Structure formats: structure tokens, C-alpha cells
């Protein structure tokens, strides 16, 4: 009888799912929460990696758009989700390195509440203006802004985002008075930019390139250290009279912090494999994305480096959001 009871207890114990066991993962569909509306660079990346993960994991991988507060609405939801690896956030560096610096209050901790999985892509920004803007160069735009202080505007994908802070950095570096107009993502911002309701935007190259190639927007300068191979005729902002001006950004995947390490490592392996696939590269590289993957530890290092880079900038600019 005693042996029978011991065998019974052992069998019941084995039948209970053990925390941290990734052998049966995933046992249900996955959800990637995208913090911006459809059509932007974050959304494009989310849908591209969802396709690859679905192939490899054998489960549906759905993308759900949850825009608001510069990505913080989606981040807060994912941070509080069940830590089973089934809910992920397609994140961007600004959520972890800029939001803690500019937001007085957040419903989550941008760093402690997440488990790093991997970065996916990196990219630069481009200064674009609508066709009605007379300026044909960075210096021409700066001259116009100085001649009409407070009358020019720059759009962003939301308060505290990369696009916002790069715009603020441009404003401070150039010593001009231009007004920030935040939107709930790049897509609605572009509608007003194309319609002439805002003057300029320091948008990501992947999202802006189609409109630039179509002649609907004029590119004046790129934010990277080198010219973009997609538009080599466009100078960098640094070589356009603002030496030292240089920024870059990235997108990646994170999960709630309590997700077991084994599941995080499995997601890392599959996401890195997916981002390295020819299909993923063919979809994103022509838009100006550079595929950049690595370990969870490398992603954590990149967040720390971004925070150190932006902290003095935010302090000098004085950006604060209540």
C-alpha cells in the first residue's frame, strides 16, 4: 500500500506542469502586442517576425495593435500579462531608455518588468518636410525656423518616443524654436505631414522611404553617422552644418519579467533564427532596417547604453511629461 501511494504521488507530480519547463512550449497561440497603429515600422517588424515564429513554433502568432502614450499603453499591458511566454511586446529602445527619463509616472517599470528576448532590427531617422515647405536643405530649414520663430512644427509618433526625442535634439542643436505635435503613431502623423498641417518630422527611414521615393516628402538629412545606402544623395545632418548630431534606434522582443528562463531562451533562439531568415531580411532590409540580433544579455547591455546616451540629452533639453 505504501509503495502504491508513493507511485501515485509521483505520477500526479509528473502530471503537473513544472514552472520553467519549456519542453511543451508553446501549447497555445502567441500574441505579439504592437505599441503603435498599423502601417508604421514597429508594426511592419511585428508582422514580419510573427510570420517567422509561427513557422517555427507551430502555433498561430497574432499581432495586436495597442497604440497610446508613446507605446506605454501596450507596454503596461504586456508587463502585467501572464508570464507563460504567450504574450510578447514588440518593443523599441525609447520605451526602456527614454520613457523612464521623461515620464513622471508610469504604470510599469520599463526595465524591471520585462525579460529581454532579443533585438531584431536597427535603423536611423531622416528629416523630412512636406512638398509645400520651401526649404531644400537642413540649413535652409533652420534659416526659415529662425526667421519665423514658433511658427514651424515637428510631428512625432508620440510623447517620449525616439521620433520625439530626435526632434527635440535637432531643435536644441540647431538653436531653433519649433513646436512639437505628438500623434498616436507615425501613420496618423504622416497624414498631417502630407496634408501640410505640420512642417517636418524626424521619422525613421523604414517608414519614410516609400513616401520619399514617391516624391510626396522631401528628405533633407539622415541622423546616422553615414549616409543611407537607400538614398546616398541625402547628406547626414552632421555634415549639413550640425557636427556631432548622430542618433540610431532599434526594435526587439520582450516578455513579462517572470517568464521562466527556459522559455525566454527558446524564444530567443527562435526569434534570432526567424530574423536571420532570407524571408525576414528580404522584407525589411529594402526598407532601411539592419537586422541586429543577439542574446538577452546583449539586449540588456544595449538598453543600458541607450539610457546613458540619452540621459544627458533629456536633462539638457528639459523634456518632462506628466
Helices and strands as residue ranges (DSSP letters): H 2-15, E 30-34, H 41-57, E 61-65, G 69-71, H 72-79, E 87-92, H 93-97, H 99-102, E 114-123, E 125-130, H 138-147, E 153-156, H 162-174, E 179-182, H 186-194, E 200-204, H 205-213, E 217-222, G 238-240, E 249-256, H 261-275, H 278-284, G 285-287, E 290-291, H 296-317
